[in-house]
Amino acid sequence: MPNTDILPENIVSKTAVAKTMRAIVLPEANEDIRLENIELSVPQCSDNELLIKVEYVGLNPLDAQYAKSGFCHWQYPHVLGLDAVGIVVDAPKGLYPNIGARVMWHASMGDHGVLSEYAKVPNYAVSVVPDNVKPEQAATLPCAGMTALISLDKLQITEGDTLLVEAGAGAVGQIAIQFAKLRGADVFTTAAKCNHKLVKALGADVVFDYKDKKLCQKIRRELGPQGFDAVLDSIGGDTTVRNIELMRFCGRIACLKSLPNFEDELLFRKAPNISIVSLAGAWLANSLCAQQRMSFMSNLLLESLEKGDLAVPEVSLIDFNAEDISAALNKQLAGGFTGKQIVKLTTMINR
């Protein structure tokens, strides 16, 4: 537990919390991801909620996709952002974690996000960040890390499995490769040639150039006729169809994108076990069990990072203003980005 005696007074004092805060909002869904800087009231918390002064926000492709298209549960202007790290500044007496704790969490997609100076979150949905873990590195973990872990669980990855991780140089791919190797899988992945060295360093056994026109032939030559036991498919569309072709009979595939239309012949011939991975569902389905499980997975991610068993994507810091965040979100969708863009809201708090 952090020593709150050395925190600045405006961090630990309930009465010092401002009534208004700066926030970055989406005025309406738009193709250019035009955002605005505005002032909002600081959130009011219920009995089991923590008020957190946000320090860092991790940007995700999902933020960018829905900034363009909108989401059915949003009201506008909408505060974007799902992954955050910050300091608890107000908490009911006896609720854990208490004032002064630095925490990490993944917010509900159905409510306002975390690109604001303050945010509220149920206490059971946060994980305490260890003192020797850099908060900007912790902010890389929630969405990408939990997506990777849920995918591997749904794929039932065990020792000796052959696993294809699509887009291995992406944030989800980087974390999935490392945890799959810890489970004893033989990991194959796709990446741009410039990122082959990166994914090999993370533990990938075989790397393919995703732009190679003979990709399928080279995979079959390397793997043999049996096909993959499992696939983590973060691409969707025609790639999902191709990946099912590359799987063994009754193989397993975890899909992060919407499913395409499948030909009946392919489904009959391969009989794939198809899983959908959705962090948002834990909140949208109002599943307390799933929300608590996200906290357990966050603890595992933080413990692995603390022990040196997990390397996180390279951090690129973004200033807390609408123009820079809009540019960063557009970069998310342009492709080829291997690090993690983290919005810095405050100076580091000396603990």
SULHUKA-V584218 format. One line per field, one symbol per residue. ss: DSSP state (h for helix, s for strand, l for the rest). phi: phi as a letter, one per 40 degrees, with the letter a starting at -180 (. if undefined). psi: psi as a letter, one per 40 degrees, with the letter a starting at -180 (. if undefined). A space follows every 10 residues. Layout:
ss->???
phi->???
psi->???
//
This chain:
ss->lllhhhllhh hhlhhhllls ssssssllll llllssssss slllllllss ssssssssll hhhhhhhhhl lllllllssl llssssssss llllllllll lsssssllll lllllslsss sshhhsssll llllhhhhll lhhhhhhhhh hhhhllllll lsssslllll hhhhhhhhhh hhlllsssss slhhhhhhhh hhlllssssl llllhhhhhh hhhllllsss sssllllhhh hhhhhlssss ssssslllll lllhhhhhhh llsssslllh hhhhlllhhh hhhhhhhhhh hhhhhhhlll llllsssssl lhhhhhhhhh hhhhllllls ssssllllll l
phi->.ccccbcddc cccccccccb acabbccaca ccfcbbcbbb ccdccccbbb cbccbbbccb dcdcdccccg bcccbbcbcc hbbababcba addgcbcbdh ccbbabcccc bccbcacbab adccbbbccd ccbccccdcc cdcccccccc cccccfcbdg ccbbbcfccc ccccccdccc cccgccbbab acdcbccccc cchccbbbcc cccbdccccc cccgccgcca bbbbbggccc cccccccccg cbbbbcbccc cbcdcccccb fccbbbbacd cdcccfcdcc cccccccccc cccccccgcb bcdccbcbcc accccdcccc cdccggcbcb cbcbcbcccc b
psi->hihedeiide dehdeehidi iiihihdihi defhiihihi ihihiadeii hhhhdihhii dddddedddi ideiiiihhi hdhihahheh iihehhiahe hhiiihihee aiaegidiii iideeihhhi dehhddddee dcdddddddd ddddefhihe ihhhhifdei dddddddddd ddeeihhiii iideeddddd deehdhhihe ehefdddddd dddaediidi hhhedabddd dddddeiihf ihhhheiiii hihddddddd fihhihhhdd ddddefhddd dddddddddd ddddddeeeh hiihhhhhig iddddddddd ddeeieheah hhhhdiihhh .
//
